[in-house]
Amino acid sequence: MIKNYDAVFFDFDGTIADTSKGIFNSADYAARAFGLPVPDEKGHRYFMGPPLLESFEVVMGLKGEDGVEAVRKYREYYRAGGMLEMTFYPGILDLLTKLNENGVKTAVTSSKPEMFVEQILSHFDIGDRIDLISCPRGDNFPEKKASLINRALTHFGIEPGRALMVGDRYLDMEGASLTGVDGCGALWGYGTREELLDAGAKYTAASAAELEDIIFGNLD
């Protein structure tokens, strides 16, 4: 099968899976621990994408030691089961299988710490569909999206022009632009088409089927 790309890098939250329930519940748990009101819809959505320390500072004004403690409280709920309060987007798992079958390398390049990505993939028995997890080592070791993408490029030994970054937020598209890989905005996630295009997306896809067409060159 003809393919436009030799590797596809996926964000996780809002791209591979709808993890909003667990993330929102974890953020609410942390807010209550500080005696703060739980975030509104806009505040909740901010937690989908950026590193947690940034989210707590922007949404709740918690920074420094308070920010670190907020992340710790968040993780209390998340580790206890919040990480599994999620559903996979339609067609994504089948697409990952098809990519593997056709020799397209796959990676998760997410701000979510690698230990949680590993646990989620293991719990749902889908780890064999992902060739690489290129994520931060933990909440205290944040990395820019471009760094995660570059690590994956180096691991696979491919040129940037042969890789596609798929994500639902501006951070994913900015990371793609900075590293020279093409970006595809996942419209089923938490960002808008305008946000993704403004951040440099070459493509947008409204479904896994549309994404498959982009990867395998089936565009009209």
Residue pairs with C-beta under 8 A, 6 or more apart in sequence:
1 102
1 216
2 216
2 217
3 102
3 103
3 104
3 215
3 216
3 217
4 164
4 214
4 215
4 216
4 217
5 104
5 162
5 163
5 164
5 182
5 215
6 103
6 104
6 105
6 156
6 158
6 162
6 163
7 104
7 105
7 106
7 107
7 152
7 153
7 156
7 158
7 162
7 163
7 164
8 99
8 104
8 105
8 106
8 107
8 163
8 164
8 165
8 166
8 215
9 106
9 107
9 108
9 109
9 134
9 148
9 149
9 152
9 163
9 164
9 165
9 166
9 181
10 16
10 106
10 107
10 108
10 109
10 110
10 166
10 167
11 49
11 108
11 109
11 110
11 165
11 166
11 167
11 168
11 169
11 172
11 186
11 189
12 19
12 108
12 110
12 112
12 117
12 120
13 19
13 20
13 23
13 48
13 49
13 110
13 112
13 189
13 190
14 20
14 48
14 49
14 167
14 168
14 169
14 186
14 188
14 189
14 190
14 191
15 89
15 166
15 167
15 168
15 172
15 186
15 189
16 88
16 89
16 92
16 108
17 86
17 87
17 88
17 89
17 92
17 120
18 86
18 87
18 88
18 89
19 48
19 83
19 85
19 86
20 44
20 48
20 86
20 190
21 85
21 86
22 78
22 81
22 82
22 83
22 84
22 85
22 86
23 44
23 47
23 48
23 78
23 82
24 39
24 44
24 47
25 77
25 82
25 85
26 74
26 75
26 77
26 78
26 82
27 38
27 39
27 43
27 44
27 47
27 55
27 59
27 74
28 38
28 39
29 73
29 74
29 76
29 77
29 82
30 56
30 70
30 71
30 73
30 74
30 77
31 37
31 38
31 39
31 60
32 38
33 70
33 73
34 60
34 62
34 66
34 70
34 73
36 60
39 46
39 47
39 59
39 60
43 59
43 60
45 190
46 55
46 58
46 59
47 55
47 59
48 168
48 169
48 189
48 190
49 111
49 168
49 169
49 170
49 171
49 172
49 190
49 191
50 58
50 111
50 169
50 171
51 111
51 136
51 139
51 142
52 70
52 71
52 74
52 139
53 63
53 67
53 68
53 71
53 139
53 142
54 142
56 62
56 63
56 66
56 67
56 70
56 71
56 74
57 63
57 67
60 70
62 69
62 70
68 140
71 139
75 139
78 116
83 116
83 119
83 120
84 120
84 123
86 120
88 124
89 188
89 208
90 207
90 208
91 207
91 208
91 209
91 212
92 208
93 126
93 129
94 208
95 208
95 211
95 212
96 106
96 126
96 129
96 130
97 129
98 212
99 105
99 106
99 215
100 106
100 128
100 129
100 131
102 216
104 215
105 131
105 132
105 156
105 158
106 129
106 130
106 131
106 132
107 130
107 131
107 132
107 133
107 134
107 152
107 155
107 156
108 117
108 130
108 132
108 133
108 134
108 135
109 134
109 135
109 145
109 148
109 149
109 151
109 152
109 165
109 175
110 117
110 135
110 148
111 135
111 136
111 142
111 143
111 145
111 171
112 135
112 136
113 135
113 136
113 137
113 138
113 139
114 133
114 135
114 136
114 137
115 138
117 133
117 135
118 127
118 133
121 127
121 130
121 133
131 156
132 152
132 155
132 156
134 148
134 149
134 151
134 152
134 155
135 148
136 142
136 143
136 148
144 175
145 167
145 171
145 172
145 174
145 175
145 176
145 178
146 174
146 175
146 178
146 179
148 175
149 163
149 165
149 175
149 176
149 179
149 181
150 179
152 163
153 159
153 160
153 163
153 179
153 181
156 163
160 179
160 180
160 181
161 180
161 181
161 182
163 181
163 182
164 181
164 182
164 183
164 184
164 214
164 215
165 172
165 173
165 175
165 176
165 179
165 181
165 182
165 183
165 184
166 172
166 183
166 184
166 186
166 205
166 211
167 173
167 175
167 176
167 183
167 184
167 185
167 186
167 189
168 185
168 186
168 187
168 188
168 189
168 190
168 191
168 196
169 189
169 190
169 191
169 195
169 196
170 191
170 195
170 196
170 198
170 199
171 199
172 183
172 185
172 199
173 183
173 185
173 196
173 199
173 200
173 201
174 199
174 200
175 183
176 182
176 183
176 200
176 201
177 183
177 199
177 200
182 202
182 203
183 196
183 199
183 200
183 201
183 202
183 203
184 201
184 202
184 203
184 204
184 205
184 211
184 214
185 191
185 193
185 195
185 196
185 197
185 201
185 203
185 204
185 205
186 204
186 205
186 211
187 193
187 196
187 204
187 205
187 206
188 206
188 207
193 204
196 204
197 204
203 214
205 211
205 214
212 218
213 219
